[in-house]
Amino acid sequence: MNTKMKYIAVAVLLCLIALFAVIYLYNQNNIFGNNQASISPNPVISESPVSTPAKTPSPSPSPTATPEPLPAPITATLVSAGDCVIHDDLQKAAKIEGEDRYDFTHMFEEIKPFVESADYSIVSYEGAATNKRDDYAGFPYFNCPPELFDAFKYAGFDLVNNSNNHQLDRRVKGMLETRENIRQRGLDIIGAYDGEEPRYIIRDINGIKIGFMAYTYGSNGNEGLLTSEEIAKHLAFFDRPRMEKEIKELEEKADITVIAMHWGHEYWRKPNEQQISLSNDMFEWGADVILGSHPHVIQPTEIRTVNGETKYIIYSMGNFLSNQWHEWFDDPKDKKWLREDSILVTIEFLKDPETQKTVINKVKHIPVWVSREGVGTNNIIHRILPIPTRDYYDNSKYPEELIQKAYESYDRTINYFTDYERE
């Protein structure tokens, strides 16, 4: 074999050796491949993440709880006026000429804003008011056109007290007809009863239950025509055991108990022993307010504390509307001018919505005077004039002499009452 052929043979041999080596290595890799594949030549050690303690979250500031607002106290205002005694001249002044009707509204025009501003108001009426058109009369047996009650309604009154010494001036029949005429005008009434219903009424005024009752000392002897059963059925005379029972019963049902009392000596400026004694008892039985009438002149007011509670009394509110007037020829000793004076009482009650306790919060008094214009003519004008201050009518439309008399009435009245406001 020549040299050339030797080189070729060696080259072929080396190629075969290389080929066998590649095959060998390939097979080796397949044999161990599965295990090798699971072992990384540089194994990565999986480290558990370092557990960093969680921060304690700072408590988020809770929103400040808005306190529930306390319920607002409840208030209700009561206005009370004195006696309306409708004499002949007042009826004549109300008569519409040429017509079978009467209009008393002009007499209440000035006082109207003070009455209708209250939540509830009461006025006392002495006498009958029947439908018998030819039977109207003044003193001594009063019977008035029922149009008077239209004027009460117009002025803003809600309740008429008819318990008085003139309520039987047309006997029981006339009293019950008067009662019906009052109700037909949309007004409440106390003091005259049919015997089939309670002798009190309770009215819910702004959420305050106010109870009303009325009593009188008598009926000018006209009760002598009735049996004791009829008196007990239709009237409310002074009878301490019965009064105690009725007032206690009303006090249990009402937040405030108001008693209208027809009592005292006519034209006395101070309460008598009976008024003082009865008022003491009624306050003990549960009355909160006592509104007096009948003397035809003003008697004092008092604020009392009874069993820890504030009570109010006015012994007499005077004549709210009447023809009891004086002129220059009157005997000065008689002091008839005092019969022209009156007081309009405004009481504010306050109820605590949590305790449900109701108290007298304020008492305000407004002097009132009945004026007469056109005296000596056929066109007399009567007006109920409020006098809240001594300069109230300055630069007014009324004559200077009339206003001067109004201020004299104010001066006579101002020392007989004391306003009150709860601390």
Secondary structure, 3 states (H helix, E strand, C coil): CCHHHHHHHHHHHHHHHHHHHHHHHHHHHHHCHHHHHHCCCCCCCCCCCCCCCCCCCCCCCCCCCCCCCCCCCEEEEEEEEEEEECCHHHHHHHECCCCCCECCHHHHCCCHHHHHCCCEEEEEEECECCCCCCCCECCCCCECCCHHHHHHHHHCCCEEECCCCCCCCCHHHHHHHHHHHHHHCCCEEECCCCCCCCCCEEEEECCEEEEEEEEECCCCCHHHHCCHHHHHHHCCECCHHHHHHHHHHHHHHCCEEEEEEECCCCCCCCCCHHHHHHHHHHHHHCCCEEEEECCCCEEEEEEEEECCEEEEEEEEEEEEECCCCCCCCCCCCCCHHHHHEEEEEEEEEEECCCCCCEEEEEEEEEEEEEEEECCCCCCCEEEEEECCCCCCCCCCCCCHHHHHHHHHHHHHHHHHCCCEECC
